[in-house]
Each structure stands twice: as C-alpha cells, then as structure tokens.
Amino acid sequence: MRYRHFGGARPCLLGLVVLVLLLLWQLDGPAGASVARDEHSALGAELQIPVTVWSDDAVPATAVVVAVHGLVMHGGSFDTLARRLAAQGCLVVAPDMRGHGRWLGGGSGLQPDGNNIDYLKSEGDLAALVVRLKAGHPHLPLFLVGESLGASLSIRVAATRPGSVDGLVLSSPAVKHRYLPLKRAVMDARGILTPHRQIDLTPYIEQCASEDPKIIEGMMQDPLVRKHLNSLEVLKTMAMAQSTLKYAKAVEPGVPVLIIQGDADRLLKSNAVVALLGRLRCKDETVRWFHARGHVLLETAFIRADTLETVQGWLGQHARAAAVQTASTVSEMSPVKQN
C-alpha cells in the first residue's frame, strides 16, 4: 500500500478530501437558496407601482439596492443579479417603469394610464421609492443600479434629489445611439403624423441587444419584455437618452460611481462613456470595460461571472465604507459623558 509508511496520514487525507468536496458542493449549490422574491409587497401596494423585492433574512442587512431597468425590460429582469446581491445582505427593489412589465394590462391598484410610456412619471415613481426606502432603512446606504435607459433615469434622480443616493452603478448608460439602429428607428417612426403606429422591436432585440444568443432568446421568450413601441414613444426615448449628459453635471461630487460597458455594444456608442465621465464631477469614479460584450449586461439570467463579481465587489466595498462613515457620524453625535 502506498500509504503504509505514513501511519494516520491516509485518514487525514481522506478527511481533507471530504471537507473539500463539501465546500465545493456548497459553492455549486443554488445561489441565494434562502433568498425570497416578492412581487406583491406592501411597498408596491403603498406606492401604487409594481415592484419586485428580493431579500434574505438569514443575512445581516448591508445596503439597499434599487435596480432600474432599461427600455423594453422590467424589474424582474434583474432576478439573477438581485438574488446574488440579496445573498450578500442587500435589500434589492426593482420597480417597473410606466409602460413596461406589469404596468401593461393594468394590474390591481395601478393607475389606468400606466400602459403608456411616461419617463417623467417613472422618474417620480423612482424618487418616491427612494424616499420611502431611505425612511424605512435610515442606517443603510442606498445605491441605484441602472442599465441602459435605467442608468439615465438613475442619474436624473441622483441629480435632482441631492442626498438621496449613496452610489450609482451605471451599466451601458444611454448617452449616444449608434447610427444604424437610430436610422432604422427613424425610418420605422416615419409615420409620426400617426403617433400611435406600432413599431416591431423584435429586429432591434435580435440584432442589438447582445452578442450572446442566450440573452436574446431569454428576452424574446419573456412575456413581460415589451416587443412594440409606437412612434411617439420612440421619440420620447431618444429625448430621454439625450438628456443624460445634462443631468450628469448635477450629480453631487460625493456620490461614488461605477460604470460598466461592453465594447461590442451594437445599440449605443460605447465610447460615449468618455463624454459621460467628462460631465460627472464625482470624486470616486470606476470604469470597467468588457471585451467583446454587448449591450445587456445585468438584466439577464446569463450574466457573466466577471460582470457579477465587478458589481458585487464594488457594492460590497462601498457598503462597508458607508457603514464606517455612519458609525463615525453616530459616534460624533453621541453625548460625551462627564465625570
């Protein structure tokens, strides 16, 4: 026997192998197995907007994350990312913008005009949600995580509501459209004199959403992903994206920002991130470029491991920094005992 000269080494080695296998089994197990997903929360009923909430009561709370989806998507699109963040202590809340997700079809208690895309009302919904979450969790930092048009909306809320946001994660921020998709959209919207003419978005999703066919297939199969817009809604969307740089200048310098961008984005100009950085005045700015990666990075079940690690790591680091700052502030405000 190969182990006869080592006495008790063989049992020890077997024990080590068993321990490693157990650890690997835990790592390969379902991520966030104790994470709860709630699509009918009291928070949504209170604000009369459809929200999806992910939380894990078994993990100490570290932060509040509000995830803001992009055009055609919905709050539930963040499910994979949200489960991972909830498993590390984040309370994750994702609203549906007006005209998206569960607004379509008019869910119980929702305003009847919710079928219509309305970015100003969506901004108001997001701001009200942030205020409510801040009041309910005053000792936790609040981060906005927005993808594409959701990044634009996040920037607007951070800019117009100083002190409400403790950090921004901006994925594929909508700043400048690529020429060909824009040209096609204008051609499709040429019937602007008939503003309710429906435009099929399927070709845009298939050609521009991602370099990964699994991501595209997931979007096409999701019944809550919007597949049509009318001409007027296309123009509203373009105007919303064009306002991003203007609002970026008003974001407070103390708000840390993470920007993630794929260099194979076929919908937006990836180098427009440089223009966005030129407008932001934030002292803490991090940019992560992903090679050969397309537009949709976060709103998918097929989120890449390096993308996930980037967002998790940045949020974890800044949540810890915020906790230290909060503890320091509380200590400074505590009365000094007199001998």
C-alpha positions as CSV (number, residue, x, y, z in Angstrom):
1,M,0.0,0.0,0.0
2,R,1.3,3.4,-0.9
3,Y,0.2,4.9,2.4
4,R,1.7,2.3,4.8
5,H,4.7,4.4,5.8
6,F,2.6,7.4,6.9
7,G,0.6,6.0,9.7
8,G,-2.5,8.2,10.2
9,A,-1.9,10.3,7.1
10,R,-4.4,8.3,5.0
11,P,-7.4,9.0,7.2
12,C,-6.3,12.7,7.5
13,L,-6.1,12.9,3.7
14,L,-9.5,11.3,3.2
15,G,-10.9,13.8,5.7
16,L,-9.4,16.6,3.8
17,V,-10.9,15.4,0.6
18,V,-14.3,15.1,2.2
19,L,-14.0,18.6,3.5
20,V,-13.1,20.0,0.1
21,L,-16.0,18.1,-1.6
22,L,-18.4,19.6,1.0
23,L,-17.1,23.1,0.3
24,L,-17.4,22.6,-3.4
25,W,-20.9,21.3,-3.0
26,Q,-21.8,24.4,-1.1
27,L,-20.3,26.6,-3.7
28,D,-22.0,24.8,-6.5
29,G,-25.4,24.8,-4.8
30,P,-28.2,27.2,-5.8
31,A,-27.0,30.8,-5.3
32,G,-29.0,32.6,-2.6
33,A,-31.1,29.5,-1.7
34,S,-32.7,31.3,1.1
35,V,-33.4,34.5,-0.9
36,A,-37.1,35.4,-1.1
37,R,-38.6,37.1,-4.1
38,D,-41.8,39.1,-3.5
39,E,-43.8,40.6,-6.4
40,H,-46.7,41.6,-4.2
41,S,-45.0,43.5,-1.5
42,A,-46.7,46.0,0.8
43,L,-44.2,48.6,-0.5
44,G,-45.6,48.3,-4.0
45,A,-49.1,48.5,-2.8
46,E,-48.3,51.6,-0.7
47,L,-46.8,53.5,-3.7
48,Q,-49.2,52.0,-6.2
49,I,-46.4,50.9,-8.5
50,P,-45.3,47.4,-9.5
51,V,-42.1,46.4,-7.7
52,T,-40.2,43.2,-7.2
53,V,-38.3,42.8,-3.9
54,W,-35.5,40.3,-3.1
55,S,-34.3,39.8,0.5
56,D,-32.5,37.2,2.6
57,D,-33.5,37.3,6.3
58,A,-30.7,34.9,7.2
59,V,-28.0,37.5,6.2
60,P,-27.3,40.8,8.1
61,A,-28.6,43.8,6.1
62,T,-25.7,45.8,4.5
63,A,-27.4,48.0,1.9
64,V,-30.5,48.9,-0.1
65,V,-30.2,48.5,-3.9
66,V,-32.8,49.9,-6.3
67,A,-32.4,48.3,-9.7
68,V,-33.7,50.3,-12.7
69,H,-34.4,48.5,-15.9
70,G,-33.9,49.7,-19.5
71,L,-36.2,50.1,-22.5
72,V,-38.5,47.1,-23.1
73,M,-37.3,45.3,-19.9
74,H,-38.9,45.2,-16.5
75,G,-37.8,44.9,-12.8
76,G,-37.9,41.1,-12.8
77,S,-35.2,41.1,-15.4
78,F,-32.7,41.6,-12.7
79,D,-33.6,38.3,-10.9
80,T,-30.1,36.6,-11.2
81,L,-28.2,39.7,-10.1
82,A,-30.8,40.5,-7.4
83,R,-30.6,37.0,-5.9
84,R,-26.8,37.3,-5.7
85,L,-26.9,40.7,-4.1
86,A,-29.6,39.7,-1.6
87,A,-27.5,36.7,-0.6
88,Q,-24.7,39.1,0.5
89,G,-27.1,41.3,2.5
90,C,-28.7,43.7,0.1
91,L,-32.4,44.5,0.1
92,V,-33.0,44.7,-3.7
93,V,-36.0,46.5,-5.0
94,A,-36.8,46.8,-8.7
95,P,-39.7,48.9,-10.0
96,D,-41.3,48.6,-13.4
97,M,-41.2,51.9,-15.4
98,R,-44.5,53.2,-16.8
99,G,-45.5,51.3,-19.9
100,H,-43.3,48.3,-19.0
101,G,-43.7,45.0,-17.3
102,R,-46.7,44.7,-15.0
103,W,-48.0,48.1,-15.9
104,L,-49.1,46.6,-19.2
105,G,-52.5,45.1,-18.7
106,G,-53.2,47.4,-15.7
107,G,-52.6,45.4,-12.5
108,S,-54.8,45.8,-9.5
109,G,-54.4,49.2,-7.9
110,L,-52.3,50.7,-10.8
111,Q,-53.2,53.9,-12.5
112,P,-55.1,53.4,-15.7
113,D,-52.5,55.4,-17.8
114,G,-49.7,53.0,-16.8
115,N,-49.8,51.3,-20.2
116,N,-48.3,54.5,-21.7
117,I,-44.5,55.1,-21.5
118,D,-44.0,58.2,-19.4
119,Y,-40.5,58.9,-18.3
120,L,-41.3,61.9,-16.1
121,K,-43.9,59.9,-14.1
122,S,-41.4,57.0,-14.0
123,E,-38.8,59.4,-12.5
124,G,-41.4,60.5,-9.9
125,D,-42.1,56.8,-9.1
126,L,-38.4,56.1,-8.6
127,A,-37.9,59.2,-6.5
128,A,-40.8,58.3,-4.3
129,L,-39.5,54.7,-3.9
130,V,-36.0,56.0,-2.9
131,V,-37.5,58.4,-0.3
132,R,-39.6,55.6,1.1
133,L,-36.7,53.2,1.3
134,K,-34.5,55.8,2.9
135,A,-37.1,56.5,5.6
136,G,-37.6,52.8,6.2
137,H,-33.8,51.9,6.3
138,P,-32.1,55.1,7.6
139,H,-28.9,53.4,8.6
140,L,-28.3,51.6,5.3
141,P,-26.7,53.1,2.3
142,L,-28.9,53.2,-0.8
143,F,-27.5,52.5,-4.3
144,L,-29.1,52.9,-7.7
145,V,-28.2,50.2,-10.2
146,G,-29.4,51.2,-13.7
147,E,-28.9,49.6,-17.1
148,S,-29.2,51.5,-20.4
149,L,-32.2,53.9,-20.1
150,G,-32.4,52.9,-16.4
151,A,-28.9,54.4,-16.0
152,S,-30.3,57.7,-17.4
153,L,-33.2,57.6,-15.0
154,S,-30.9,56.8,-12.1
155,I,-28.7,59.8,-13.0
156,R,-31.7,62.1,-13.1
157,V,-32.9,61.0,-9.6
158,A,-29.4,61.4,-8.2
159,A,-29.0,64.8,-9.8
160,T,-32.4,66.3,-8.8
161,R,-32.7,64.8,-5.3
162,P,-29.3,65.6,-3.6
163,G,-28.6,63.4,-0.6
164,S,-31.0,60.6,-1.6
165,V,-28.4,58.3,-3.2
166,D,-25.2,56.9,-1.8
167,G,-23.8,55.5,-5.0
168,L,-24.6,54.8,-8.7
169,V,-23.9,51.7,-10.8
170,L,-24.4,52.6,-14.4
171,S,-24.4,49.7,-16.9
172,S,-24.4,50.5,-20.7
173,P,-25.6,54.1,-19.9
174,A,-27.8,55.5,-22.6
175,V,-25.9,58.5,-23.9
176,K,-25.5,58.3,-27.7
177,H,-27.2,55.9,-30.0
178,R,-25.3,54.1,-32.8
179,Y,-26.1,55.5,-36.3
180,L,-27.6,52.4,-38.0
181,P,-30.2,51.5,-35.2
182,L,-31.1,55.2,-35.0
183,K,-31.5,55.5,-38.7
184,R,-33.7,52.4,-38.8
185,A,-35.8,53.7,-35.8
186,V,-36.4,57.0,-37.6
187,M,-37.4,55.2,-40.7
188,D,-39.8,53.0,-38.8
189,A,-41.1,56.0,-37.0
190,R,-41.6,58.0,-40.2
191,G,-45.3,57.8,-39.7
192,I,-45.0,60.3,-36.9
193,L,-48.2,62.0,-38.1
194,T,-49.8,58.8,-36.9
195,P,-48.1,58.7,-33.5
196,H,-49.8,55.5,-32.3
197,R,-48.4,53.5,-35.2
198,Q,-46.8,50.4,-33.6
199,I,-43.2,49.6,-34.4
200,D,-42.0,46.0,-34.1
201,L,-38.9,45.9,-31.8
202,T,-38.1,42.3,-32.5
203,P,-35.4,43.1,-35.1
204,Y,-33.7,45.6,-32.7
205,I,-33.7,43.0,-29.9
206,E,-32.2,40.3,-32.2
207,Q,-29.6,42.5,-33.7
208,C,-28.6,44.9,-31.0
209,A,-29.4,43.6,-27.5
210,S,-26.5,41.3,-27.0
211,E,-23.7,39.3,-28.6
212,D,-24.9,36.3,-26.6
213,P,-27.8,34.4,-28.3
214,K,-28.9,33.0,-25.0
215,I,-29.6,36.5,-23.7
216,I,-31.5,37.4,-26.9
217,E,-33.5,34.2,-26.6
218,G,-34.3,34.9,-23.0
219,M,-35.6,38.3,-23.9
220,M,-37.7,37.0,-26.8
221,Q,-39.3,34.3,-24.6
222,D,-40.0,36.7,-21.7
223,P,-43.7,37.7,-21.9
224,L,-43.1,40.9,-19.8
225,V,-40.4,42.2,-22.2
226,R,-42.1,44.7,-24.4
227,K,-41.9,43.9,-28.2
228,H,-43.6,47.0,-29.6
229,L,-43.4,50.8,-29.2
230,N,-45.4,53.5,-31.1
231,S,-43.7,56.3,-33.0
232,L,-44.2,58.9,-30.2
233,E,-42.7,56.6,-27.6
234,V,-39.6,56.1,-29.8
235,L,-39.1,59.9,-29.9
236,K,-39.6,60.2,-26.1
237,T,-37.0,57.5,-25.6
238,M,-34.5,59.3,-27.8
239,A,-35.1,62.6,-25.9
240,M,-34.6,60.8,-22.6
241,A,-31.3,59.4,-23.6
242,Q,-30.1,62.8,-25.0
243,S,-30.8,64.5,-21.6
244,T,-28.3,62.1,-19.7
245,L,-25.3,64.3,-20.1
246,K,-27.1,67.4,-18.9
247,Y,-28.2,65.8,-15.7
248,A,-24.8,64.1,-15.1
249,K,-23.3,67.5,-14.4
250,A,-25.6,68.0,-11.4
251,V,-24.8,64.7,-9.6
252,E,-23.1,65.5,-6.3
253,P,-19.3,65.0,-6.2
254,G,-19.5,62.9,-3.1
255,V,-21.6,60.2,-4.9
256,P,-19.4,57.3,-6.0
257,V,-20.0,55.9,-9.4
258,L,-19.2,52.5,-11.1
259,I,-19.7,52.4,-14.9
260,I,-19.6,49.1,-16.8
261,Q,-19.6,49.0,-20.6
262,G,-19.1,46.4,-23.3
263,D,-17.0,47.4,-26.2
264,A,-19.2,45.4,-28.6
265,D,-22.4,47.4,-27.8
266,R,-24.4,47.4,-31.0
267,L,-27.1,49.7,-29.7
268,L,-25.2,52.6,-28.1
269,K,-21.8,54.1,-28.7
270,S,-19.6,52.6,-26.1
271,N,-17.1,55.5,-26.2
272,A,-19.8,57.9,-25.1
273,V,-18.8,56.7,-21.6
274,V,-15.9,59.1,-22.0
275,A,-18.3,62.0,-22.6
276,L,-20.3,60.9,-19.5
277,L,-17.2,60.9,-17.4
278,G,-16.4,64.4,-18.6
279,R,-19.7,65.6,-17.2
280,L,-19.7,63.8,-13.9
281,R,-17.9,65.6,-11.1
282,C,-17.7,62.6,-8.8
283,K,-14.5,62.1,-6.8
284,D,-14.8,58.3,-6.8
285,E,-15.3,57.0,-10.3
286,T,-14.6,53.5,-11.5
287,V,-14.9,52.3,-15.1
288,R,-14.8,48.6,-16.1
289,W,-14.7,47.7,-19.8
290,F,-15.7,44.3,-21.0
291,H,-14.1,43.0,-24.2
292,A,-16.5,41.6,-26.9
293,R,-19.5,42.2,-24.7
294,G,-22.8,43.7,-26.0
295,H,-25.4,46.0,-24.6
296,V,-27.4,43.9,-22.0
297,L,-25.0,43.1,-19.1
298,L,-27.1,42.8,-16.0
299,E,-30.8,42.2,-16.9
300,T,-30.3,38.5,-17.8
301,A,-30.2,35.1,-16.3
302,F,-26.9,34.6,-18.3
303,I,-25.0,37.4,-16.5
304,R,-21.2,36.7,-16.8
305,A,-19.2,35.8,-13.8
306,D,-16.8,38.7,-14.2
307,T,-19.6,41.2,-14.6
308,L,-21.3,39.8,-11.4
309,E,-18.1,40.0,-9.5
310,T,-17.4,43.6,-10.5
311,V,-20.8,44.8,-9.3
312,Q,-20.9,42.7,-6.2
313,G,-17.3,43.7,-5.2
314,W,-17.9,47.4,-5.8
315,L,-21.2,47.4,-3.9
316,G,-19.7,45.4,-1.0
317,Q,-16.7,47.8,-0.8
318,H,-18.8,50.9,-0.8
319,A,-21.4,49.5,1.6
320,R,-18.7,48.8,4.1
321,A,-17.3,52.3,3.6
322,A,-20.7,53.8,4.2
323,A,-21.2,51.7,7.3
324,V,-17.9,53.0,8.7
325,Q,-18.9,56.6,7.9
326,T,-22.3,56.1,9.6
327,A,-20.8,54.6,12.7
328,S,-18.3,57.6,12.8
329,T,-21.2,60.1,12.4
330,V,-23.2,58.4,15.2
331,S,-20.2,58.4,17.5
332,E,-19.6,62.1,16.9
333,M,-23.3,62.9,17.6
334,S,-23.4,60.9,20.8
335,P,-23.2,63.0,24.0
336,V,-19.9,62.9,25.9
337,K,-20.2,61.6,29.4
338,Q,-19.0,63.9,32.1
339,N,-17.0,62.5,35.0
